[in-house]
Amino acid sequence: MEYQFSERVQNLKPSVIREILKYSSDPTVIPLSAGNPAPDAFPYDAISSLSAELLQNAPIEALQYSVTEGYLPLRQHLLRYMKEKYGAGTETDDILITSGAQQVMDLLTKTLLNEGDTVLCEAPSFIGSLNTFRSYRARLVGIPMEADGIDVQQLEQALNTEKNVKYLYTIPNFQNPSGITMSLAKRKKVYELCRDHNVIVLEDNPYGELRFEGEPLPPIKSFDQEGVVMYAGTFSKVIAPGMRVGYAIGPKPLFQKMVVCKQGEDVHSNIWAQIVCHRFMTQYDYEAHLKSLQEIYRRKSKNLLDAMEQHLKPLITWNKFEGGLFAWCTLPKEIDMMEFVNKALERHVCVVPGTAFLTDENEPCSSFRINYSTPTDKQVTEGIRILGEIAREMMP
Amino acid sequence: MEYQFSERVQNLKPSVIREILKYSSDPTVIPLSAGNPAPDAFPYDAISSLSAELLQNAPIEALQYSVTEGYLPLRQHLLRYMKEKYGAGTETDDILITSGAQQVMDLLTKTLLNEGDTVLCEAPSFIGSLNTFRSYRARLVGIPMEADGIDVQQLEQALNTEKNVKYLYTIPNFQNPSGITMSLAKRKKVYELCRDHNVIVLEDNPYGELRFEGEPLPPIKSFDQEGVVMYAGTFSKVIAPGMRVGYAIGPKPLFQKMVVCKQGEDVHSNIWAQIVCHRFMTQYDYEAHLKSLQEIYRRKSKNLLDAMEQHLKPLITWNKFEGGLFAWCTLPKEIDMMEFVNKALERHVCVVPGTAFLTDENEPCSSFRINYSTPTDKQVTEGIRILGEIAREMMP
């Protein structure tokens, strides 16, 4: 047999991160490359007891086919939760439960994008989402990041000049990979600019509730009275990613098509996990749980920051981050980033080269991404010590 | 905001079945329209105890991010199982765990089809898959069914004349909706024809292990030495559909792209469910479990057949079925099928109009589909009695 692939997949490659992650299964490697939530953050006991109870009391509900839209009590609860806590969502919005937030990116893209249409995104941005957009042959246009979020002047320029722009993809809180949080003023400005250009905002907020410093900022969705924002949420970082439960809150007209697309992809998301998430949110003290997560990440991030202060300064700098799972580090111009990353791998420390997060991987980049939630504190300290050593060795 | 949809979704509609299923949530309606496995077929106790043990002993494995390809022990076990039991799979095949078999249809289509390319399918065929193909703007060409499976002469003609045919979609066992099983001779012929025309066979086998009569036939995949067949399997009918665990076994070169597409859709399938399926297959007597399922369906189908003999004969005829979940019934030419289905709905009996399963819903069709696994035996008997009454009333 000769296999002829569709045009859309001919240039698709596995995510660099997924490939690099293969190294991290080697137990001698320090995995600063991952993006996993801290395993000690999973509410094991609660999941275990909710699950046992569910399979005992409502096994048919947990195991039979279900509706594509998702488990109704979870949908209703999330709408209330987002409205009451964040002022996000209106009467003209609806909610769809997805198989992780990744599926929100997929379904919205499938629903809106013709091949060759433009997606605006932050540069750098989350490679997983970029690859989803690429799989529909989107034209990706990166807008540079500043310390307080996307460069709104360049965004405005792109909105004025780029053709067939279907949406802006943004991660306003503790962005992956840069760690940057978008300021309140920019959130409002981004909303207004996109609304005025009839461009949807795809607001991806996986880390928003993992804030360990500073004051929470309202989601862009909270300004939305005109059906501009599709909000992507997930339980991956606040309950457990292996369950694959995410959700989209956005304008009703978009959901009619997204639901049909989801029917064709996986019929519905694992219903056991949907019910467990709902019961966890409603039968446990969810706010206390979030506080305990924030405490874990505060402690782990402090350990990272201490190590960076001690071993990386002054050669390697990093962006301030008030939450999330990542630190974005930048090398001095004398050091070649890819060479640095490869030297680190030789010494069994795995980080992700910054180029992986660009719309064009061949653009120059002197940054790399560190994850501090997956490895142990000891591994983080040791990994950072080695990275500092390599940087000093590489200086001319 | 004005929403502009992609061309691919502009004509997408929700599946007729999903819409009709909304009626079946009305407790006064007899749901002969569903496609759910019998709830008494779920191995509740095993799932419950395996799940409890798993969340106790290996909670990180069950809850953390996992690899896109699927849980390795499950992949290895399924490859062995399919090889040993059915002689299916070679050294050049690989396996991917999916979020239900529906995702196999989606990923293969995404990987192979350009817009406007042709998919050959049986006529009638499973609407869920047809809608997946449609969502990639496939051109669907239906090949008529005969009592022993697809009409191979018409298949050969289509292979010779249709352009850009990427694959043939077939359900060889107890086809949904026709109930027909493809003969051994036709399985071989279908394989050879497709191989000789360099066209992939997408073999969907959700019901194969629910045979309650006659002798099992080898899957088309078992003839495949040349990388022609992509086999779609699922646990939806043999363990539980709410878990959303399916799998694809097929030629390695196709998987490289399918895995990247799956990364972009949902990263990986719910890992708790994958591990539970693996442990169920390996720690319990899986063959005894399958026998007990066959016994349930044998009993339930006998109840249906008794009712049909009593109430439908001679006006309404049906295809012989040796397994699976469906009976395909045909009305005499004097009765308009859509009118019959609507009259049944008025009397709170829900069946699926046959047109839903055609590549062109506007073609004439005098058949409808009955499911006997979801309703109770009493509901089935009563529903069939009402259907027979309506048919007699409608005769001129």
Interface residues (C-beta under 8 A of the other chain):
Chain A: M1 E2 Y3 Q4 F5 S6 E7 R8 V9 L12 K13 P14 S15 R18 G35 N36 P37 P39 F42 Y44 I47 S48 S51 A52 L55 Q56 P59 I60 A62 L63 Q64 Y65 S66 V67 T68 T98 S99 G100 Q102 Q103 M105 D106 K110 T111 L112 L113 N114 D117 G128 N131 T132 R134 S135 K166 R195 N198 I200 E226 G227 V228 S236 A240 P241 G242 M243 R244 P251 P253 L254 Q256 K257 V259 V260 C261 Q263 G264 E265 D266 V267 H268 S269 N270 I271 W272 A273
Chain B: M1 E2 Y3 Q4 F5 S6 E7 R8 V9 L12 K13 P14 S15 R18 G35 N36 P37 P39 F42 Y44 I47 S48 S51 A52 L55 Q56 P59 I60 A62 L63 Q64 Y65 S66 V67 T68 T98 S99 G100 Q102 Q103 M105 D106 K110 T111 L112 L113 N114 D117 G128 N131 T132 R134 S135 K166 R195 N198 I200 E226 G227 V228 S236 A240 P241 G242 M243 R244 P251 P253 L254 Q256 K257 V259 V260 C261 Q263 G264 E265 D266 V267 H268 S269 N270 I271 W272 A273
